């Protein structure tokens, strides 16, 4: 496993260099694009009779359990790092709007995507049971906080819009995973969930939130009792890794626990329990770790194209899924924001950014890979991969000019947002 990790880091470093030196796209988008081009180049070499590099890449990727690497390894640190720099007071002011988008929006989107695909997929020659269409809806509806936060850092969006998109993405991940688990249980058992299963899922979500509060408070008390930045950085890392493992052992939502713990440490912890020196080192450590893990994750996403099964009917289904997913995003998020712009606190055209800024990422791919083997999994994986790649490459690269057209956006808006949010926002 250590050798595989070393290979991944070396590949990521080289591709990041190529992007910084020649391509010059935002790091997360650039490394994924270069990784995809590399994989497509190896596929081309195989077609010309040089198959060894392509075979080696497939062997490397098959030795990596992408779902396990992301869901059991990277996700806890990436969610904590994202929440660490969110201003809790601003988040609290938008709690009802974020709750609506994260809980109701994700649920509505899951239903819209699932039902629409169930009806429309036969048009392109693909039949999927309703439960598998709903599973695809559950894994593709949550916006990926890893992708969203990476893109929004440099977009210069108004503060309120940034808070809604980032807050939604931090919490709808946990909602999506819970919905996915519920539907996967239905698909594997063939039964409709009972009150017992509903209570178990409520325990998972509520327990995750409660555990996050407990972990965050304990970390805060430990940080406040000493002034040693080396130990305090280590404590934050132990909080994340140990807390996530504890959540898994207690069968509660680890993602939700990490978000809540990150909010507590990033706000009360930074303001009341850390010296200036500790704060600088904690911020630098988590910023660097966040950037490194993001780069590795997006490189793996780009390379995974060699393992995605493509065929004529599935390619048509993937394009259909892309259109349905965007339409569902508008119905579940864009439409409410357009009808109630004052309640959401958005500029007149803010609903467009809220809709187009719903980026998908590695979490969706990881959940698709977790499905039982079969033609349904292959179809869902291909649809998921196409939506994720379009989301990152197309939506991610065009969201900044869309934001620039909004009133109060641009450098001034970004500077204003940073001034208002204060300490918890890291400089970029």
C-alpha positions in Angstrom: 0.0 0.0 0.0 2.9 2.4 0.8 4.3 1.8 -2.7 1.0 2.6 -4.3 0.7 5.8 -2.3 4.2 6.8 -3.4 3.4 6.2 -7.0 0.2 8.2 -6.8 2.1 11.1 -5.1 4.8 11.1 -7.7 2.3 11.0 -10.6 0.3 13.8 -9.0 3.5 16.0 -8.5 4.5 15.5 -12.1 1.1 16.3 -13.5 0.8 19.3 -11.2 4.1 20.6 -12.5 2.9 20.1 -16.1 -0.3 22.0 -15.3 1.6 24.8 -13.6 4.3 25.1 -16.2 2.3 24.6 -19.4 -1.5 24.3 -19.0 -2.0 26.9 -16.2 -5.6 25.9 -15.3 -6.7 25.9 -11.6 -4.8 23.1 -10.0 -7.7 20.7 -9.3 -9.1 21.1 -12.8 -5.8 21.2 -14.5 -4.4 18.0 -12.9 -7.5 16.1 -13.7 -7.5 17.3 -17.3 -3.8 16.4 -17.8 -4.5 13.0 -16.2 -7.3 12.3 -18.6 -5.2 13.3 -21.5 -2.5 11.0 -20.3 -4.9 8.1 -20.0 -6.4 8.8 -23.4 -2.9 8.9 -24.8 -2.1 5.5 -23.4 -5.4 4.1 -24.9 -4.2 5.5 -28.2 -0.8 3.8 -27.8 -2.6 0.5 -27.1 -4.6 0.9 -30.4 -1.2 1.4 -32.2 0.1 -1.9 -30.6 2.0 -0.5 -27.6 -0.1 -1.9 -24.8 2.3 -2.2 -21.9 1.8 1.4 -20.4 -2.0 1.0 -20.6 -1.9 -2.4 -19.0 0.3 -1.0 -16.2 -2.1 1.9 -15.6 -5.1 -0.4 -15.4 -3.2 -2.7 -13.0 -2.3 0.3 -10.8 -5.8 1.6 -10.7 -7.4 -1.8 -10.0 -5.0 -2.1 -7.0 -6.5 1.1 -5.6 -10.0 0.8 -3.9 -11.1 4.3 -4.9 -14.2 4.1 -2.7 -12.1 3.1 0.3 -9.4 5.6 -0.3 -11.9 8.5 -0.6 -14.7 7.5 1.8 -12.5 6.0 4.5 -9.3 8.1 4.1 -9.4 11.4 2.3 -13.0 12.5 2.9 -12.6 13.1 6.7 -9.6 15.4 6.2 -11.1 17.2 3.2 -14.4 17.9 4.9 -12.7 19.1 8.1 -10.4 21.4 6.1 -13.3 22.8 4.2 -15.4 23.5 7.4 -12.3 24.8 9.3 -12.5 28.1 7.3 -16.2 28.7 7.2 -17.5 31.5 9.5 -20.0 30.0 11.9 -21.9 33.2 12.5 -22.5 33.7 8.8 -23.4 30.1 8.4 -25.9 30.4 11.3 -27.5 33.4 9.7 -28.2 31.3 6.6 -29.1 28.1 8.4 -32.7 27.8 7.2 -31.7 28.4 3.5 -28.8 26.0 3.7 -30.9 23.4 5.5 -33.6 23.7 2.7 -31.0 23.3 0.0 -29.1 20.5 1.7 -32.0 18.3 2.9 -35.1 19.1 0.8 -33.1 20.0 -2.3 -31.1 16.8 -2.2 -34.2 14.7 -1.6 -36.2 16.4 -4.4 -33.3 16.1 -6.8 -32.9 12.4 -6.0 -36.6 11.8 -6.8 -36.6 14.0 -10.0 -33.4 12.4 -11.4 -34.5 8.8 -10.6 -38.1 9.1 -12.0 -37.0 11.1 -15.1 -34.3 8.5 -16.0 -36.6 5.6 -15.3 -39.0 7.0 -17.9 -36.5 8.3 -20.4 -33.7 5.7 -20.5 -35.7 3.3 -22.7 -35.6 6.0 -25.3 -31.9 5.4 -25.7 -32.1 1.7 -25.5 -31.2 1.2 -21.9 -33.4 -0.4 -19.2 -32.7 0.2 -15.5 -35.0 -0.7 -12.6 -36.5 2.2 -10.8 -34.5 1.5 -7.6 -31.2 1.8 -9.6 -32.4 5.0 -11.2 -33.1 6.4 -7.7 -29.7 5.2 -6.6 -28.1 7.2 -9.3 -30.2 10.2 -8.3 -29.0 9.8 -4.7 -25.3 9.6 -5.5 -25.3 12.4 -8.2 -27.6 15.0 -6.4 -25.3 16.1 -3.6 -22.8 18.7 -4.7 -19.2 17.7 -3.8 -17.7 20.0 -1.2 -14.2 19.1 -2.4 -14.9 20.3 -5.9 -17.1 23.2 -4.9 -14.8 24.7 -2.3 -11.8 24.4 -4.6 -13.5 26.3 -7.4 -15.1 29.0 -5.2 -11.9 30.1 -3.6 -10.8 32.1 -6.6 -14.2 32.9 -8.2 -14.8 36.2 -6.4 -18.4 35.5 -5.6 -20.5 37.7 -3.3 -20.2 36.5 0.3 -23.9 35.4 0.7 -23.7 33.3 -2.5 -20.4 31.7 -1.4 -21.9 30.9 1.9 -25.0 29.3 0.4 -23.1 27.1 -2.1 -20.3 26.1 0.3 -22.7 25.5 3.2 -25.0 23.4 1.1 -22.2 21.4 -0.3 -20.8 20.6 3.2 -24.1 19.3 4.5 -25.8 17.7 1.5 -22.9 15.2 1.2 -24.1 13.6 4.4 -27.7 13.7 3.3 -26.8 12.1 0.0 -24.8 9.3 1.6 -27.8 8.5 4.0 -30.2 8.4 1.1 -27.8 6.3 -0.9 -27.5 3.8 2.0 -31.3 3.6 2.4 -31.9 2.9 -1.3 -29.0 0.5 -1.6 -30.5 -1.5 1.3 -33.8 -1.6 -0.6 -32.0 -2.7 -3.8 -30.1 -5.5 -2.1 -32.9 -6.8 0.2 -35.8 -6.2 -2.2 -37.9 -4.9 0.6 -39.4 -1.5 1.5 -37.6 0.0 4.5 -39.6 -0.2 7.8 -39.8 2.2 10.7 -36.8 0.4 12.1 -34.6 1.3 9.1 -35.9 4.9 9.2 -34.9 5.2 12.8 -31.5 3.8 12.1 -30.9 6.4 9.4 -32.1 9.1 11.7 -29.7 7.8 14.3 -26.9 7.9 11.7 -27.6 11.5 10.7 -28.4 12.8 14.2 -25.7 10.8 15.8 -23.2 12.2 13.4 -24.1 15.8 14.2 -24.0 15.0 18.0 -20.7 13.2 17.7 -19.3 16.2 15.8 -20.3 18.5 18.6 -18.7 16.2 21.2 -15.4 15.8 19.2 -15.2 19.5 18.5 -15.8 20.5 22.1 -13.2 18.0 23.3 -10.7 19.3 20.8 -11.4 22.9 21.8 -10.8 22.1 25.5 -7.5 20.4 24.7 -6.3 23.1 22.4 -7.2 25.8 25.0 -5.2 24.1 27.7 -1.8 24.3 26.0 0.2 26.7 23.8 2.4 24.5 21.7 1.7 24.7 18.0 3.4 21.3 17.2 1.1 19.5 19.6 -2.0 21.5 18.6 -1.5 20.7 14.9 -1.2 17.1 15.9 -4.4 17.3 18.0 -6.4 18.6 15.1 -5.1 15.8 12.9 -6.0 13.2 15.6 -9.4 14.8 16.0 -10.1 14.2 12.3 -8.7 10.7 11.9 -9.8 9.4 15.3 -13.2 11.1 15.2 -14.0 9.6 11.8 -13.0 6.1 12.9 -15.1 6.5 16.0 -18.1 7.6 13.9 -17.6 4.4 11.8 -17.5 2.3 14.9 -20.7 3.9 16.3 -22.4 3.7 12.9 -23.1 7.4 12.7 -22.4 9.8 9.8 -18.7 10.5 9.7 -19.0 13.2 7.1 -21.5 15.2 9.2 -19.4 14.7 12.3 -16.3 16.1 10.5 -18.2 19.1 9.2 -19.5 20.0 12.7 -16.1 19.4 14.4 -14.4 21.5 11.8 -16.8 24.4 12.3 -16.2 24.3 16.1 -12.4 24.1 15.9 -12.3 26.6 13.0 -14.3 29.2 14.9 -14.3 28.9 18.7 -11.0 27.0 18.5 -9.2 29.5 16.4 -10.6 32.5 18.2 -10.4 31.4 21.8 -8.0 28.5 22.0 -5.0 29.3 19.7 -2.3 31.8 19.8 -1.4 33.7 16.7 1.6 31.4 16.0 -0.6 28.3 16.5 -3.3 29.7 14.2 -0.8 30.4 11.4 0.7 26.9 11.6 -2.7 25.2 11.9 -4.0 27.1 8.9 -0.9 26.4 6.9 -0.9 22.7 7.7 -4.5 22.2 6.7 -4.2 24.3 3.7 -1.3 22.3 2.4 -2.9 19.0 3.3 -6.1 20.1 1.6 -4.3 21.1 -1.6 -2.2 17.9 -1.7 -5.2 15.6 -1.1 -7.3 17.5 -3.6 -4.6 17.1 -6.3 -4.3 13.4 -5.6 -8.0 12.9 -5.7 -8.5 14.7 -9.0 -5.6 12.9 -10.6 -7.2 9.6 -9.7 -10.5 10.9 -11.1 -8.8 11.7 -14.4 -7.0 8.3 -14.6 -10.1 6.3 -13.8 -11.4 6.9 -17.3 -9.5 3.7 -18.4 -11.8 1.6 -16.1 -15.1 3.2 -17.1 -17.1 0.9 -19.5 -18.3 2.8 -22.5 -20.7 1.6 -25.2 -23.2 3.1 -27.6 -26.3 2.8 -25.5 -24.6 3.7 -22.3 -23.0 6.8 -23.9 -26.4 8.0 -24.9 -27.7 7.3 -21.4 -24.8 9.3 -20.0 -25.7 12.3 -22.1 -29.3 12.0 -21.1 -28.3 11.7 -17.4 -26.3 14.9 -17.8 -29.3 16.8 -19.1 -31.6 15.3 -16.4 -29.1 16.1 -13.6 -28.8 19.8 -14.6 -32.6 20.0 -14.9 -33.1 18.5 -11.5 -30.5 20.9 -10.0 -32.6 23.8 -11.4 -35.9 22.3 -10.1 -34.6 21.6 -6.6 -32.3 24.6 -6.0 -32.4 27.2 -8.8 -36.2 27.5 -9.0 -36.7 28.2 -5.2 -33.9 30.7 -5.3 -35.4 32.4 -8.4 -38.8 32.6 -6.8 -37.6 33.8 -3.4 -34.4 35.8 -4.1 -35.1 38.1 -1.1 -35.4 35.2 1.4 -32.2 33.6 0.0 -30.4 37.0 0.1 -29.2 36.6 -3.5 -28.8 39.2 -6.3 -31.3 39.0 -9.2 -29.3 36.5 -11.2 -27.9 34.6 -8.3 -30.1 31.5 -8.9 -28.1 30.9 -12.1 -24.8 30.6 -10.2 -26.5 28.5 -7.6 -27.7 26.1 -10.3 -24.6 26.0 -12.4 -22.3 25.9 -9.3 -23.6 22.5 -8.2 -20.4 20.7 -9.0 -20.1 16.9 -8.6 -16.9 15.2 -7.8 -15.1 12.2 -6.4 -17.8 11.3 -3.8 -20.3 10.5 -6.6 -17.8 8.2 -8.3 -16.9 6.5 -5.0 -20.5 5.7 -4.3 -21.0 4.4 -7.9 -18.0 2.1 -7.5 -19.5 0.8 -4.2 -22.5 -0.7 -6.0 -22.7 -4.5 -6.5 -21.1 -5.7 -9.7 -23.5 -6.0 -12.7 -24.6 -4.2 -15.8 -26.6 -1.8 -13.7 -23.4 -0.8 -11.9 -21.6 -0.4 -15.2 -24.3 1.9 -16.6 -24.5 4.0 -13.4 -20.7 4.3 -13.2 -20.5 5.6 -16.8 -23.3 8.0 -16.3 -21.8 9.2 -13.1 -18.3 9.7 -14.6 -19.6 11.7 -17.5 -21.6 14.0 -15.2 -18.7 14.5 -12.9 -16.2 15.2 -15.7 -18.6 17.7 -17.3 -19.3 19.3 -14.0 -15.6 19.9 -13.2 -14.2 20.7 -16.6 -17.2 22.7 -18.1 -19.1 24.1 -15.1 -15.9 24.6 -13.1 -14.2 26.6 -15.8 -17.3 28.7 -16.6 -18.5 29.5 -13.2 -16.1 32.3 -12.7 -17.2 34.4 -15.7 -20.9 33.7 -14.7 -20.2 35.1 -11.2 -18.4 38.1 -12.7 -21.6 39.2 -14.3 -23.4 39.4 -10.9 -23.7 42.8 -9.0 -21.2 43.0 -6.2 -18.9 40.3 -7.6 -15.3 40.4 -8.7 -12.2 41.4 -6.7 -14.1 43.9 -4.6 -16.8 41.4 -3.7 -14.2 38.9 -2.7 -12.3 41.3 -0.7 -15.4 42.5 1.0 -16.5 38.9 1.8 -13.1 38.2 3.3 -13.2 41.3 5.4 -16.6 40.4 6.7 -15.9 36.8 7.4 -12.7 37.6 9.3 -10.3 35.0 10.7 -11.9 31.8 9.5 -11.3 32.6 5.8 -7.9 31.6 4.6 -6.1 33.9 2.2 -5.8 32.9 -1.4 
